[in-house]
Amino acid sequence: MNAPFELGPIRPVDESGSLLIRTTRGCPWNRCEFCVNYKDMAFSMRSLEEIKLDIVAAAKYYGDEPFTTCFLQDGDSFLMKTDDLVAILNLLKQTFPQLKRISSYGRAQSMIRKSSQEMQDICQAGLNKLYCGMESGSDRVLKKVNKGVNAADISTSSRRAKEAGMSISEFIILGLGGQELWEEHALETAKVLNEIDPHFIRVLTIGVKPGSGLLRQMEAGEYTLQTEKNIIEEQRLLVENLNGITSHYANHHSVDLLMELRGQFPQDKANLLAILDRYLSLEEEDRINFTLGKRIGVYHRLDDMESLHLRKQVDAQLLKIRASYSDDQLDELFHHLRAQIV
């Protein structure tokens, strides 16, 4: 898009149809071992005047487009002074009066510096949804991936924003603890999510990217990839230990294996566990078939395996793959396919 205003490179999946307004460039931390989104981008704060001019330019560019949602890019709007952020939010609502939701990434490192009153002021001005990259509730995992924050601050900052009236969406990354810490990762993440009771829990699955610190850890033998089956076992342990929450839970990105895994707590917990158990109870050949089929885009749900036409497509691909890969190498291939997904 050749728009007459700045656009950043990243936005959440749920913001595909939203107005995008850039308040900052890049990520001020930019040291997480799993992330390469802002690898070659220096962080900078945009001036209040620049942002205001972009809002006006966006209104002229889109004309009468009836935006009801807006997402503030890039990685950390909360580094802005509270008065400046409130001024931007007020101008957005004046310029785009049909906006019902304004959202942003919510970094715990910056959110924790805002007082409860500041969070209320920001919410009342219109910023009413946050996407929080929790990743893990385990301090050991957070330290290992250099997240730059601990579980206590993640919990405190998210609960403070929720108390201010903001809708909270917590992102977690399955497989982030590797074979070494998978059980702790699942259990401690469940513990922190139970403390927060976010409105949404959104699950991603690790794909180790070229150029990432996690790839260097893997090559040094400090991080060991889990199998696809073990990642689902990890997710089952997580779901089993989510208690007392009212969150909507979803695998909602194509990097996830079980896209049908979504539901509302507490009423859908048993069904979520049943879906996980269905995959785990598959015979090994069926599990390999489904995993490959999902990773190459033939299958979307477990029920797709019932289609003879689709099953034959996957079986044919598996036959070709087994000419070059042993079954012990298939999970390496599955990870390679997973890591290609943006």
C-alpha positions in Angstrom: 0.0 0.0 0.0 1.4 3.4 -1.0 -0.3 5.3 1.7 0.7 8.9 2.5 1.4 8.0 6.1 3.8 5.5 7.9 2.8 1.9 8.3 4.8 -0.6 10.4 5.5 -4.2 9.4 3.5 -6.1 12.2 -0.1 -6.3 13.4 -2.0 -9.1 15.2 -4.0 -11.6 13.2 -7.3 -10.2 14.7 -6.5 -6.7 13.3 -6.5 -7.6 9.6 -9.2 -5.1 8.8 -8.3 -2.4 11.2 -7.0 1.1 10.6 -3.3 1.1 11.3 -1.6 4.1 12.9 2.1 4.0 13.8 3.0 5.6 17.2 6.5 4.0 17.5 9.0 2.3 15.2 10.2 -1.2 16.1 10.6 -2.7 19.6 12.5 -1.0 22.4 13.7 -4.3 23.8 14.3 -6.3 20.6 16.4 -9.0 22.4 14.0 -11.9 22.7 15.7 -15.0 21.5 12.7 -16.3 19.5 11.9 -13.1 17.7 13.2 -11.7 14.4 10.3 -9.3 13.6 12.3 -6.1 14.2 15.8 -7.6 13.8 17.2 -4.9 11.6 15.1 -2.0 12.8 16.3 0.5 15.4 13.6 1.6 17.9 12.4 5.2 17.8 9.6 7.2 19.2 7.5 9.2 16.7 6.7 12.8 17.6 3.2 13.8 18.6 3.0 16.1 15.6 4.1 13.3 13.2 1.4 11.0 14.5 -1.3 13.7 14.3 -0.4 14.5 10.7 -0.6 10.7 9.9 -4.1 10.5 11.4 -5.3 13.4 9.3 -3.6 11.9 6.2 -5.2 8.5 6.9 -8.6 10.2 7.1 -8.1 11.8 3.7 -6.7 8.7 2.1 -9.5 6.3 3.2 -12.3 8.8 2.7 -15.6 7.5 4.1 -14.2 4.0 5.0 -16.2 3.2 8.2 -13.4 1.8 10.4 -14.7 0.5 13.7 -11.3 -0.8 14.9 -7.8 0.7 15.0 -4.4 -0.8 15.9 -1.5 1.3 17.1 1.9 0.1 15.7 4.7 -0.9 16.3 5.8 -2.7 19.4 5.2 -0.4 22.4 2.7 2.5 22.5 3.0 2.5 26.3 6.5 4.1 26.1 4.7 7.3 25.1 4.0 9.9 27.8 0.5 9.3 29.1 -0.7 12.8 28.1 0.6 12.3 24.5 -1.0 8.9 24.2 -4.3 10.3 25.4 -4.1 13.2 23.0 -3.6 10.7 20.1 -6.5 8.6 21.2 -8.8 11.7 21.5 -7.8 12.8 17.9 -8.4 9.3 16.6 -11.9 9.2 18.0 -12.7 12.7 16.7 -11.3 11.9 13.2 -12.8 8.4 13.0 -16.0 8.7 15.0 -17.2 5.2 14.3 -14.2 3.6 16.1 -15.4 1.2 18.8 -12.0 -0.4 19.6 -8.5 0.9 19.7 -5.8 -1.6 20.4 -2.1 -1.9 20.9 0.6 -4.4 21.9 1.0 -4.3 25.7 4.6 -4.9 26.8 4.8 -5.7 30.5 8.1 -3.8 30.8 6.4 -0.5 29.9 2.9 -1.2 31.2 4.3 -1.8 34.7 5.6 1.8 34.8 2.1 3.2 34.4 0.1 3.9 37.5 -3.4 2.5 37.9 -4.8 6.0 37.3 -2.8 6.4 34.1 -4.1 3.1 32.9 -7.6 4.2 33.6 -7.0 7.5 31.8 -5.7 5.7 28.7 -8.6 3.3 28.7 -11.2 6.1 29.1 -9.5 7.9 26.2 -10.2 4.9 24.0 -7.4 2.3 24.1 -9.5 -0.6 25.2 -7.8 -3.7 24.0 -4.2 -5.0 24.6 -2.3 -7.8 22.9 0.2 -9.0 25.5 3.1 -11.2 24.6 3.3 -13.2 27.8 5.0 -16.2 26.0 5.5 -18.1 29.2 4.7 -18.0 32.9 8.0 -19.7 33.9 10.7 -17.4 35.1 13.3 -19.9 33.9 11.9 -20.0 30.4 11.5 -16.2 30.3 15.1 -15.8 31.3 16.3 -18.5 28.8 14.6 -16.6 25.9 15.8 -13.2 27.3 12.3 -11.8 27.5 13.4 -9.1 29.9 10.6 -9.4 32.3 9.5 -11.9 35.0 6.2 -13.7 35.6 5.2 -11.4 38.5 5.4 -8.3 36.4 3.5 -9.9 33.6 0.7 -10.8 36.0 0.7 -7.4 37.7 0.7 -5.3 34.6 -2.0 -7.3 32.9 -4.3 -7.3 35.9 -3.8 -3.5 36.3 -4.8 -3.0 32.7 -7.8 -5.3 33.1 -8.9 -3.5 36.2 -8.7 -0.2 34.3 -11.3 -1.6 31.9 -9.1 -2.9 29.0 -9.8 -6.2 27.2 -6.7 -8.4 27.6 -5.4 -10.9 25.0 -2.5 -13.0 26.3 -0.2 -14.7 23.7 1.7 -17.8 24.8 4.2 -19.8 22.7 3.9 -23.6 22.8 7.3 -25.3 22.7 9.2 -22.3 24.0 10.7 -24.3 26.9 11.9 -27.1 24.6 12.3 -30.6 25.8 14.2 -29.3 28.8 11.4 -27.2 30.4 8.2 -28.2 28.7 6.3 -29.3 31.8 7.4 -26.3 33.8 6.5 -24.0 30.9 3.0 -25.5 30.8 2.3 -25.5 34.5 3.7 -22.0 35.3 2.0 -20.5 32.3 -1.3 -21.9 33.5 -0.6 -20.5 37.0 -0.1 -17.0 35.7 -3.1 -17.2 33.3 -5.2 -18.3 36.3 -4.1 -15.2 38.2 -4.9 -12.8 35.3 -8.0 -14.5 33.9 -7.6 -12.6 30.6 -10.5 -12.1 28.2 -8.6 -14.1 25.5 -5.8 -16.7 25.5 -4.1 -17.0 22.1 -1.8 -19.8 21.4 1.2 -19.9 19.0 3.6 -22.8 18.3 7.3 -22.2 18.2 9.1 -22.1 14.9 12.8 -21.4 15.3 13.6 -18.7 12.8 16.9 -18.2 10.9 19.0 -15.6 12.6 17.3 -15.9 16.0 19.0 -16.4 19.3 17.0 -19.5 19.8 18.5 -21.1 16.7 22.0 -20.4 18.1 20.9 -22.0 21.4 19.6 -25.0 19.4 22.9 -25.4 17.5 24.8 -25.2 20.8 22.8 -28.0 22.3 21.2 -25.6 24.8 17.7 -25.9 23.4 16.1 -29.1 22.1 13.0 -29.0 19.9 10.0 -31.1 21.0 8.2 -33.4 18.7 4.8 -32.3 17.4 3.2 -34.9 19.7 5.1 -33.6 22.7 4.0 -30.1 22.0 0.3 -31.3 22.0 1.1 -33.1 25.3 2.4 -29.8 26.6 -0.8 -28.0 25.5 -2.9 -30.6 27.2 -1.1 -30.1 30.5 -1.6 -26.4 30.1 -5.4 -26.7 29.4 -5.8 -29.2 32.2 -4.4 -26.8 34.7 -6.4 -23.7 33.6 -8.9 -23.3 36.5 -11.2 -20.6 37.7 -11.0 -18.5 34.5 -13.5 -17.2 32.0 -11.2 -16.7 29.1 -11.8 -17.5 25.4 -9.0 -20.0 24.4 -7.9 -20.5 20.8 -5.2 -21.9 18.5 -5.8 -19.2 15.9 -2.7 -19.0 13.8 -1.8 -21.3 10.9 1.4 -22.3 12.7 -0.8 -24.2 15.2 -1.5 -27.9 14.6 -5.1 -28.1 15.9 -6.9 -25.1 14.6 -10.3 -26.5 15.8 -9.0 -26.1 19.4 -11.0 -23.1 20.5 -13.6 -22.5 23.2 -14.9 -20.6 26.2 -13.8 -21.4 29.7 -15.0 -22.9 31.8 -17.8 -24.6 29.8 -15.7 -25.8 26.9 -12.7 -27.1 28.8 -13.8 -30.7 28.6 -14.2 -30.4 24.8 -10.8 -28.8 24.4 -9.2 -31.7 26.3 -11.2 -34.2 24.2 -9.8 -32.7 21.0 -6.2 -32.9 22.4 -6.8 -36.5 23.5 -8.2 -37.4 20.1 -4.9 -36.4 18.4 -2.8 -38.0 21.1 -4.7 -41.3 20.8 -4.2 -41.6 17.0 -2.2 -44.6 15.8 1.4 -43.4 15.0 0.8 -43.7 11.2 -2.4 -41.6 11.4 -0.7 -39.0 13.6 2.1 -38.7 11.1 -0.4 -38.5 8.3 -2.4 -35.7 10.0 0.6 -33.7 11.0 2.1 -33.7 7.5 -1.3 -33.0 6.0 -1.8 -30.0 8.3 1.8 -28.7 7.7 1.4 -28.8 3.9 -2.0 -27.2 3.9 -4.1 -30.2 2.9 -5.8 -30.7 6.2 -7.3 -28.0 8.4 -9.1 -30.1 11.0 -8.8 -33.6 12.4 -12.1 -34.5 10.6 -10.4 -33.8 7.3 -8.6 -37.1 7.6 -12.0 -38.8 7.0 -11.9 -37.6 3.4 -10.5 -40.4 1.2 -9.5 -37.8 -1.5 -7.5 -35.7 1.0 -6.1 -38.8 2.6 -4.7 -40.1 -0.7 -3.1 -36.7 -1.4 -1.2 -36.8 1.9 -0.3 -40.4 1.6 1.2 -39.7 -1.8 3.3 -36.8 -0.4 4.4 -39.0 2.6 5.6 -41.7 0.3 7.8 -39.2 -1.6 9.1 -37.8 1.7 10.0 -41.2 3.1 12.3 -41.7 0.1 14.5 -39.0 1.7 13.6 -38.9 5.4 13.4 -41.6 8.0 10.5 -41.5 10.5 13.0 -40.2 13.1 13.6 -37.2 10.9 10.0 -36.3 10.2 9.7 -34.0 13.2 12.6 -32.0 11.9 10.8 -31.6 8.6 7.6 -30.7 10.4 9.5 -28.0 12.3 11.0 -26.7 9.1 7.6 -26.3 7.5 6.3 -24.6 10.7 9.2 -22.2 10.8 8.4 -21.0 7.2 5.0 -19.6 8.3 5.0 -15.9 8.9 
